[in-house]
C-alpha cells in the first residue's frame, strides 16, 4: 500500500497561524471594559489549561476558560467575530506557505477544519494560500458540527478513504476527533496544547517537520 496520505486536514490556530498571544490580548482588552477583576491567563498558563484537556474552542469556550462572566459571553463572541480579524496581530508561522505548496504540488488534497470563523482565517492566510486548499475540504466554525464529523464529511466530499486522511492539530480534542472519525493524527508541539513528551501519536515540533510526521502516521496505518 502506498505510504502517502490521500488528504490532510489542518486545524488553523496553533498549527498554521500563530495566534494565541493575539487571542489573549483581545480578551485582556475586552475584560478591562467588562470586569476589571477578570485576570486573563498568560500564554504559558493557558497552554497548561489546554494541555490538561480543558475545552477551549469555539470562542464561547475560550472566553469561559479565561474567566469572562457567563452573562458577557454572547456579546464577547459577537465582538470577536466582528473585530478580531482587523485588530489581530496574528500571522502565519514561518514556513507554512512553503510547506502547504509542497504538499499541494505532490498531489495530496488539503483541507481546513477549524473552530475559527472563515473571516478570521482568510484575513491571515490570504487568497494565494487559501487557493492551495480544496474548496470542498474547508470547514469553519459556521458549519456548526463536531470536528470528527467534519473529518468524515471532508473525506467523503474529497472522495478519499478517511483512514488514509491525516488531521493535523494542536489540542487533545483534535486527537480525539481524528480517532473518532477513523483518520490518522499528527499533533504539533509548538501550538496551544501539546508538549513534546508522553504522547502516543506522531508529532511535529515545527512547521517544516509536518510532512515527515504525516508520512510516519500513514506508514503506521499501512503496516
Buried (B, 14 or more C-beta within 10 A) or exposed (E): EEEBBBBBBBBBBBBBBBBBBBBBBBBBEBBEEBEEEBEBBEEEEBBBBBBEEBBBBBBBBBBBBBBBBEEBBEEBBEBBBEEBBEBBEBEBBEBBBEBBBBBBEEEBBBBBBBBBBBBBBBBBBEEEBBEBBBEBBBBBBEBEEBBBBBBBBBBEBBEBEBBBBBBBBBBBBBBBBBBBBBBBBBBBBBBBBBEEEEEEBBBBEEBBBBBEBBBBBBBEBEE
